[in-house]
Amino acid sequence: MQRISFKIRRKIIGTFLFCVLSVLVFAVFSFRIHQEIGNRLRLMELADDLFHDIQEIRRYEKNFFLFKEAASLAEAIIYVKRVEELSSAHEQEILRLQMGLKYSEFKETLNAYKEIIVKIAAGKEASRLLVLEESLRNLGHKLVEVSEGWAKEERRKIDRLFQQAMYLFFLSVLVFFVLGIVLAFYIARWLVRPLVQMQEAMAKIAHGDFTPLPEPESRAEEFLPLYRAFNRMIQELEDHQEQLVQSRKIAAVGTLTAGVAHELNNPINNIVLTAETLQEDYAQLSPDEAQAMIQDILVQSERASEIVRDLLDFSRSEHPEFESVSILAVIQDTLKLVRNQLSLSGTQEEMDIPADLPLIYGDRKSLQQVFLNLFINAIQAMPGGGSLRITASTVEHGPSSPNSSPTRHWVKIDVTDSGVGIDPKHLPHVFDPFFTTKDVGRGTGLGLSVSYSIIRKHGGLIEVHSRPGAGTTFTVLLPIEDESESID
């Protein structure tokens, strides 16, 4: 068992680690993309600042050439210095813009622009003002193009990173969805399916079906020792069930003892009286008369032997043997065992069972025990006498048994008494083991429980309908032989 738990624990931990590793891989990719987006946003801010300052330089440049105001030129020089300081302070970041060649060109252009604007501000090149103005405009235009290109390029890269993040998100959702399905299928096949099989087997055991579980497939070999232990338990339960059925038979025999003793007393008395008469009057009897008495003794002996044989035959411990069975014969044989009980209790017997009733596939002795339990319960429910009515017929669309395929045609047997009935609060529990409403010493609470188990093992169903003071009807449904499954 420790080996099983170790293997299962190892597979569960392995599956868990695989899921964690998958999450970590996607988390690392996602972190890298978001980190890069953050860096690119900072670079875009830098490019926007450079572009904004260069735009200010161009604005003051235009104001100077339009209005010839020295203050505009001074402001332009201030912004040039700001651009120089900003680009120098963030040179490494600007180089990361992947436009390194343009950065050196940008610095050369900025230096050339600064030299010209300083010359104009100093007034040393007044004669060449128009030429300097044209050069300054060209250089300024170039600075604007470069800085604007940086900003646009960063925006494009950020857009691509956002797209990658979205693709990664949808890819991770798809991967985890597929992974979840695969893992669910794997766990269902490897772990859940064997547990469900055991759960179903336990439900069948509760209904008297002790069919062992087939050994698991190779992918679930960890459960092999558990399956074997479970099957050993099933075998032991089946053995105990047979012992319980046999003990219930013995209990039923004990219940029948008084009636059987009384029934044996009649043929034994007849034998004794006939034998005494034969002994006393032997000399005066003719051979025919003596032969008649001897025949009477043999008949009464056979009658007593048959009573004992029926009782022993019923109580004998045998493994169930399923065969074609006539319900009429089963009930007739069972009534023989309780005939004297019926007479002593003042119970009138009525039986309405067609002779051509279809056969069922079952174990004769087990079914005989079921009906014996029902007959004894009926007799005990009528302490002042009453009527016991047994009817049988075929019905269609009966309920299917959990141990067999859905069946269309059933043999329905009703056992009805005119006794005291059953309290409604007790009806849901009448088939529970050890549940009884009889006085102490008169019932163990196992008769109906054993009967329920036997009928379910035959692929059938047993139900009860009762009202206090209005009698009780037990209904037994058994599948017809040609529509029932063979039961091993």
C-alpha positions as MATLAB code, in Angstrom:
seq = 'MQRISFKIRRKIIGTFLFCVLSVLVFAVFSFRIHQEIGNRLRLMELADDLFHDIQEIRRYEKNFFLFKEAASLAEAIIYVKRVEELSSAHEQEILRLQMGLKYSEFKETLNAYKEIIVKIAAGKEASRLLVLEESLRNLGHKLVEVSEGWAKEERRKIDRLFQQAMYLFFLSVLVFFVLGIVLAFYIARWLVRPLVQMQEAMAKIAHGDFTPLPEPESRAEEFLPLYRAFNRMIQELEDHQEQLVQSRKIAAVGTLTAGVAHELNNPINNIVLTAETLQEDYAQLSPDEAQAMIQDILVQSERASEIVRDLLDFSRSEHPEFESVSILAVIQDTLKLVRNQLSLSGTQEEMDIPADLPLIYGDRKSLQQVFLNLFINAIQAMPGGGSLRITASTVEHGPSSPNSSPTRHWVKIDVTDSGVGIDPKHLPHVFDPFFTTKDVGRGTGLGLSVSYSIIRKHGGLIEVHSRPGAGTTFTVLLPIEDESESID';
ca = [
       0.000    0.000    0.000;
       2.923    2.333    0.746;
       4.293    1.587   -2.716;
       0.928    2.521   -4.261;
       0.738    5.797   -2.349;
       4.366    6.603   -3.282;
       3.725    6.052   -7.002;
       0.496    8.046   -6.954;
       2.159   10.832   -4.962;
       5.076   10.869   -7.409;
       2.777   11.200  -10.414;
       0.685   13.897   -8.766;
       3.814   15.860   -7.787;
       5.221   15.411  -11.310;
       1.995   16.681  -12.861;
       1.906   19.601  -10.439;
       5.547   20.514  -11.179;
       4.870   20.336  -14.920;
       1.958   22.762  -14.516;
       4.073   25.071  -12.333;
       6.921   24.956  -14.869;
       4.516   25.829  -17.697;
       3.175   28.760  -15.690;
       6.718   29.938  -14.924;
       7.731   29.783  -18.599;
       4.789   31.958  -19.644;
       5.352   34.204  -16.631;
       9.000   34.768  -17.633;
       8.036   35.603  -21.216;
       5.283   37.897  -19.996;
       7.645   39.610  -17.531;
      10.258   40.173  -20.221;
       7.714   41.687  -22.587;
       6.280   43.982  -19.909;
       9.786   44.958  -18.803;
      10.669   45.838  -22.375;
       7.435   47.815  -22.728;
       8.405   49.808  -19.613;
      11.868   50.533  -21.013;
      10.434   51.539  -24.361;
       7.929   53.849  -22.698;
      10.784   55.646  -20.925;
      12.686   55.901  -24.204;
       9.598   57.233  -25.926;
       9.286   59.895  -23.204;
      12.936   60.816  -23.822;
      12.364   61.004  -27.575;
       9.237   63.115  -27.003;
      11.209   65.490  -24.728;
      13.939   65.876  -27.330;
      11.373   66.437  -30.064;
       9.512   68.989  -27.903;
      12.717   70.950  -27.067;
      13.828   70.950  -30.725;
      10.391   72.237  -31.698;
      10.877   75.077  -29.190;
      14.288   75.833  -30.720;
      12.699   76.060  -34.172;
       9.914   78.292  -32.866;
      12.339   80.820  -31.342;
      14.495   80.559  -34.481;
      11.528   81.548  -36.658;
      10.606   84.392  -34.277;
      14.131   85.757  -34.541;
      14.184   85.783  -38.307;
      10.704   87.296  -38.462;
      11.005   89.970  -35.769;
      14.813   90.221  -35.338;
      14.479   89.997  -31.547;
      17.676   89.064  -29.736;
      15.628   87.558  -26.865;
      14.258   84.891  -29.210;
      17.773   83.960  -30.232;
      18.828   83.744  -26.567;
      15.874   81.442  -25.793;
      16.818   79.276  -28.784;
      20.362   78.956  -27.419;
      18.982   77.957  -23.986;
      16.898   75.158  -25.548;
      19.902   74.032  -27.606;
      21.863   73.633  -24.391;
      18.929   71.730  -22.832;
      18.908   69.362  -25.785;
      22.685   68.871  -25.440;
      22.416   68.159  -21.724;
      19.449   65.827  -22.206;
      21.128   63.858  -24.977;
      24.437   63.649  -23.066;
      22.733   62.550  -19.835;
      20.753   59.833  -21.628;
      23.267   58.860  -24.272;
      23.089   55.132  -23.426;
      19.283   55.181  -23.570;
      19.367   57.002  -26.919;
      21.789   54.440  -28.275;
      19.225   51.767  -27.255;
      16.817   53.350  -29.688;
      18.589   51.124  -32.247;
      19.338   54.179  -34.294;
      23.002   54.556  -33.274;
      24.099   55.797  -36.692;
      21.538   58.577  -36.581;
      22.628   59.500  -33.051;
      26.138   60.436  -34.227;
      24.572   62.313  -37.127;
      22.200   63.965  -34.632;
      25.127   65.132  -32.456;
      27.015   66.507  -35.451;
      23.903   68.289  -36.674;
      23.183   69.705  -33.194;
      26.775   70.970  -32.827;
      26.647   72.569  -36.285;
      23.285   74.163  -35.444;
      24.701   75.476  -32.159;
      27.798   76.996  -33.860;
      25.685   78.851  -36.405;
      23.189   80.206  -33.902;
      26.034   81.341  -31.607;
      27.681   83.168  -34.554;
      24.408   84.857  -35.425;
      23.928   85.873  -31.781;
      27.470   87.316  -31.684;
      26.757   89.379  -34.851;
      30.065   88.359  -36.451;
      28.536   87.100  -39.677;
      25.971   89.811  -40.356;
      26.948   89.939  -44.029;
      26.251   86.254  -44.421;
      23.001   86.259  -42.435;
      20.874   84.964  -45.317;
      23.252   82.086  -45.981;
      23.420   81.243  -42.258;
      19.650   81.453  -42.005;
      19.273   78.909  -44.801;
      21.839   76.579  -43.224;
      20.194   76.977  -39.821;
      16.787   76.111  -41.246;
      18.160   72.997  -42.958;
      19.966   71.855  -39.838;
      16.884   72.521  -37.663;
      14.683   70.621  -40.073;
      17.102   67.683  -39.912;
      17.061   67.749  -36.083;
      13.261   67.682  -36.127;
      13.198   64.746  -38.542;
      15.633   62.701  -36.468;
      13.903   63.321  -33.103;
      10.453   62.810  -34.606;
      11.649   59.575  -36.224;
      12.911   58.369  -32.844;
       9.545   59.047  -31.213;
       7.607   57.378  -34.032;
       9.895   54.376  -34.056;
       9.472   53.883  -30.317;
       5.715   54.059  -30.657;
       5.844   51.381  -33.354;
       8.027   49.179  -31.164;
       5.699   49.652  -28.201;
       2.735   48.740  -30.411;
       4.547   45.563  -31.502;
       5.339   44.704  -27.888;
       1.686   45.161  -26.955;
       0.727   42.861  -29.828;
       3.255   40.295  -28.626;
       1.819   40.559  -25.118;
      -1.680   39.947  -26.514;
      -0.451   37.018  -28.605;
       1.307   35.592  -25.540;
      -1.878   36.005  -23.514;
      -4.046   34.203  -26.059;
      -1.354   31.572  -26.576;
      -1.121   30.963  -22.820;
      -4.925   30.681  -22.588;
      -4.934   28.192  -25.480;
      -2.016   26.203  -24.071;
      -3.513   26.031  -20.571;
      -6.916   25.144  -22.009;
      -5.424   22.271  -24.009;
      -3.199   21.351  -21.078;
      -6.216   21.361  -18.774;
      -8.136   19.051  -21.119;
      -5.154   16.713  -21.452;
      -4.559   16.668  -17.706;
      -8.261   16.190  -16.990;
      -8.377   13.290  -19.452;
      -5.155   11.862  -18.006;
      -6.323   12.165  -14.406;
      -9.754   10.776  -15.334;
      -8.184    7.760  -17.074;
      -5.427    7.216  -14.534;
      -6.909    8.209  -11.186;
     -10.630    8.934  -11.319;
     -11.671    5.988  -13.510;
     -10.332    3.282  -11.146;
     -11.959    5.056   -8.199;
     -15.274    5.284  -10.055;
     -15.031    1.575  -10.899;
     -14.544    0.805   -7.225;
     -17.450    3.066   -6.294;
     -19.688    1.289   -8.821;
     -18.479   -2.075   -7.528;
     -19.349   -1.053   -3.965;
     -22.819    0.006   -5.124;
     -23.243   -3.421   -6.741;
     -22.035   -5.129   -3.572;
     -24.757   -3.264   -1.672;
     -27.252   -4.882   -4.071;
     -25.779   -8.363   -3.714;
     -23.589   -8.430   -6.837;
     -20.116   -9.723   -5.897;
     -18.613   -9.663   -9.399;
     -14.838   -9.008   -9.059;
     -13.226   -6.002  -10.721;
     -11.136   -6.641  -13.849;
      -7.493   -5.771  -13.338;
      -6.639   -2.192  -14.418;
      -4.921   -1.392  -17.687;
      -1.156   -0.854  -17.784;
      -1.368    2.945  -17.424;
      -3.078    2.459  -14.047;
      -0.831   -0.343  -12.819;
      -0.311    1.563   -9.545;
      -3.831    0.470   -8.613;
      -3.173   -3.228   -9.310;
      -2.444   -4.186   -5.657;
      -5.481   -2.149   -4.582;
      -7.696   -3.918   -7.131;
      -6.467   -7.297   -5.962;
      -7.083   -6.392   -2.314;
     -10.536   -5.109   -3.294;
     -11.320   -8.365   -5.123;
     -10.186  -10.375   -2.101;
     -12.549   -8.294    0.001;
     -15.370   -8.982   -2.490;
     -14.673  -12.710   -2.293;
     -14.723  -12.615    1.500;
     -17.944  -10.610    1.472;
     -19.514  -13.140   -0.890;
     -18.463  -15.956    1.452;
     -19.938  -14.089    4.422;
     -23.088  -13.417    2.421;
     -23.472  -17.142    1.760;
     -22.960  -17.777    5.472;
     -25.599  -15.155    6.272;
     -28.043  -16.743    3.835;
     -27.369  -20.145    5.382;
     -27.798  -18.806    8.918;
     -31.096  -17.283    7.838;
     -32.124  -20.672    6.491;
     -31.375  -22.236    9.861;
     -33.367  -19.479   11.570;
     -36.285  -20.198    9.240;
     -36.007  -23.905   10.034;
     -36.199  -23.003   13.723;
     -39.352  -21.019   13.048;
     -40.831  -24.015   11.207;
     -39.875  -26.562   13.895;
     -43.151  -26.445   15.812;
     -45.246  -26.797   12.674;
     -43.048  -29.537   11.236;
     -43.130  -31.471   14.528;
     -46.910  -31.294   14.529;
     -47.022  -32.319   10.895;
     -44.690  -35.268   11.546;
     -46.791  -36.335   14.479;
     -49.751  -37.330   12.269;
     -48.000  -39.889   10.025;
     -45.996  -41.231   12.986;
     -49.202  -41.748   15.005;
     -50.790  -43.493   12.037;
     -47.744  -45.747   11.689;
     -47.804  -46.615   15.394;
     -51.545  -47.324   15.470;
     -51.441  -49.412   12.304;
     -48.413  -51.360   13.506;
     -50.051  -52.072   16.898;
     -53.248  -53.245   15.194;
     -51.257  -55.444   12.859;
     -49.372  -56.922   15.808;
     -52.500  -57.589   17.918;
     -54.794  -58.893   15.178;
     -52.204  -60.557   12.963;
     -53.633  -64.040   13.488;
     -57.189  -63.001   12.604;
     -56.239  -60.855    9.560;
     -56.459  -62.140    6.075;
     -53.372  -61.756    3.862;
     -55.065  -58.930    1.943;
     -55.911  -57.038    5.133;
     -52.380  -57.477    6.473;
     -50.947  -56.313    3.151;
     -53.207  -53.216    3.226;
     -51.983  -52.303    6.713;
     -48.365  -52.781    5.698;
     -48.977  -50.558    2.650;
     -50.547  -47.927    4.913;
     -47.444  -48.014    7.122;
     -45.228  -47.546    4.052;
     -47.350  -44.637    2.798;
     -47.243  -42.880    6.180;
     -43.484  -43.529    6.426;
     -42.967  -42.001    2.986;
     -45.063  -39.030    4.011;
     -42.908  -38.471    7.129;
     -39.741  -39.005    5.102;
     -40.880  -36.464    2.531;
     -41.509  -33.863    5.257;
     -38.027  -34.378    6.719;
     -36.452  -34.506    3.247;
     -38.041  -31.194    2.243;
     -36.823  -29.569    5.414;
     -33.283  -30.931    5.053;
     -33.234  -30.091    1.361;
     -34.147  -26.495    2.163;
     -31.597  -26.094    4.976;
     -28.719  -27.741    3.097;
     -25.756  -25.417    2.432;
     -25.166  -25.287   -1.323;
     -23.544  -22.825   -3.676;
     -26.220  -21.107   -5.770;
     -26.803  -22.793   -9.116;
     -28.676  -20.737  -11.693;
     -30.959  -22.613  -14.045;
     -34.382  -22.408  -15.649;
     -36.870  -22.186  -12.802;
     -40.654  -22.350  -12.595;
     -42.003  -19.845  -10.098;
     -45.098  -22.032   -9.638;
     -42.929  -25.001   -8.566;
     -40.853  -22.810   -6.231;
     -43.922  -21.441   -4.484;
     -45.609  -24.835   -4.244;
     -42.485  -26.361   -2.656;
     -42.240  -23.452   -0.243;
     -45.880  -23.723    0.775;
     -45.273  -27.343    1.765;
     -42.840  -26.098    4.416;
     -45.386  -23.701    5.954;
     -48.567  -25.700    5.343;
     -48.923  -26.685    8.974;
     -47.975  -23.162   10.117;
     -50.856  -21.844    8.033;
     -53.206  -24.412    9.554;
     -52.143  -23.727   13.146;
     -52.464  -19.958   12.724;
     -55.873  -20.179   11.055;
     -54.615  -18.623    7.824;
     -56.454  -19.312    4.600;
     -54.214  -19.773    1.573;
     -55.169  -18.551   -1.916;
     -52.936  -19.047   -4.942;
     -53.529  -17.735   -8.448;
     -50.503  -18.602  -10.610;
     -50.939  -19.583  -14.285;
     -49.458  -22.960  -15.197;
     -47.965  -21.494  -18.388;
     -46.103  -18.708  -16.596;
     -42.725  -18.090  -18.347;
     -39.612  -19.552  -16.733;
     -37.024  -17.354  -15.063;
     -33.272  -17.861  -14.734;
     -32.329  -18.258  -11.076;
     -31.356  -20.383   -8.109;
     -34.279  -22.491   -6.871;
     -33.159  -22.719   -3.226;
     -32.418  -18.989   -2.913;
     -35.814  -18.075   -4.351;
     -37.477  -20.606   -2.081;
     -35.835  -18.882    0.885;
     -37.174  -15.483   -0.289;
     -40.761  -16.703   -0.440;
     -40.409  -18.617    2.820;
     -39.358  -15.354    4.523;
     -42.348  -13.563    2.988;
     -44.787  -16.336    3.997;
     -43.507  -16.497    7.603;
     -43.692  -12.694    7.896;
     -47.264  -12.797    6.581;
     -48.275  -15.521    9.053;
     -46.703  -13.599   11.950;
     -48.525  -10.439   10.830;
     -51.857  -12.264   11.258;
     -51.791  -13.620   14.852;
     -55.571  -14.092   14.832;
     -55.678  -15.717   11.414;
     -56.477  -14.215    8.044;
     -55.811  -14.797    4.370;
     -52.574  -15.201    2.426;
     -52.966  -14.559   -1.300;
     -50.220  -15.355   -3.809;
     -50.628  -14.208   -7.410;
     -48.265  -14.139  -10.373;
     -48.377  -12.680  -13.872;
     -46.165  -11.228  -16.586;
     -45.739   -7.467  -16.908;
     -44.023   -5.216  -19.433;
     -41.801   -2.156  -19.091;
     -40.716   -3.152  -15.599;
     -37.844   -1.268  -13.975;
     -34.374   -2.384  -14.917;
     -32.000   -3.816  -12.378;
     -28.603   -2.248  -11.771;
     -27.107   -5.710  -12.366;
     -28.680   -6.342  -15.757;
     -29.576   -4.707  -19.012;
     -32.968   -2.997  -19.240;
     -35.640   -5.710  -19.544;
     -39.045   -5.490  -21.170;
     -40.860   -8.478  -19.695;
     -40.951   -9.553  -16.065;
     -42.618  -12.153  -13.876;
     -44.458  -10.318  -11.128;
     -45.316  -12.171   -7.897;
     -47.523  -10.525   -5.254;
     -47.644  -11.927   -1.703;
     -50.556  -10.262    0.115;
     -51.693  -10.739    3.682;
     -54.652   -9.308    5.605;
     -52.554   -8.595    8.677;
     -51.853   -5.555   10.821;
     -49.870   -3.726    8.136;
     -46.698   -1.655    8.491;
     -46.409    1.855    9.903;
     -45.517    4.350    7.086;
     -42.461    5.548    9.017;
     -41.080    1.990    8.994;
     -41.659    1.275    5.286;
     -38.388    2.881    4.023;
     -36.392    0.667    6.413;
     -37.966   -2.775    6.069;
     -35.110   -4.022    3.854;
     -32.361   -2.573    6.078;
     -30.197   -5.167    7.833;
     -31.157   -5.822   11.481;
     -34.277   -3.631   11.252;
     -37.305   -5.307   12.852;
     -40.530   -4.272   14.515;
     -41.080   -7.711   16.088;
     -40.699   -8.456   19.763;
     -37.314   -9.473   21.109;
     -36.616  -13.110   20.260;
     -39.079  -13.234   17.327;
     -36.980  -11.563   14.649;
     -33.377  -10.720   13.767;
     -34.109   -8.126   11.095;
     -32.206  -10.146    8.486;
     -35.006  -11.991    6.647;
     -36.085   -9.165    4.341;
     -32.521   -7.875    4.009;
     -31.337  -11.285    2.784;
     -34.395  -11.561    0.512;
     -33.622   -8.129   -0.983;
     -30.029   -9.191   -1.653;
     -31.099  -12.465   -3.298;
     -33.638  -10.785   -5.585;
     -31.186   -8.077   -6.658;
     -28.612  -10.764   -7.392;
     -31.197  -12.308   -9.726;
     -31.462   -8.969  -11.558;
     -34.868   -8.274  -10.062;
     -36.610   -5.975   -7.648;
     -38.647   -6.363   -4.469;
     -41.078   -3.721   -3.211;
     -43.533   -3.378   -0.342;
     -46.899   -1.602   -0.109;
     -48.766   -1.445    3.156;
     -51.215    0.501    5.302;
     -51.753    0.013    9.022;
     -54.731   -2.279    9.560;
     -55.168   -2.945    5.827;
     -52.571   -5.649    5.243;
     -49.288   -5.756    3.329;
     -48.281   -6.676   -0.207;
     -44.742   -7.656   -1.157;
     -44.126   -7.491   -4.909;
     -41.253   -9.443   -6.455;
     -40.193   -8.701  -10.040;
     -37.907  -11.183  -11.821;
     -36.712  -10.998  -15.448;
     -37.996  -13.707  -17.787;
     -35.336  -16.245  -18.752;
     -35.016  -15.397  -22.471;
     -34.658  -11.651  -21.732;
     -32.447  -11.798  -18.652;
     -28.678  -11.890  -18.631;
     -26.879  -15.030  -17.587;
     -25.704  -14.617  -14.050;
     -22.467  -16.297  -13.074;
];
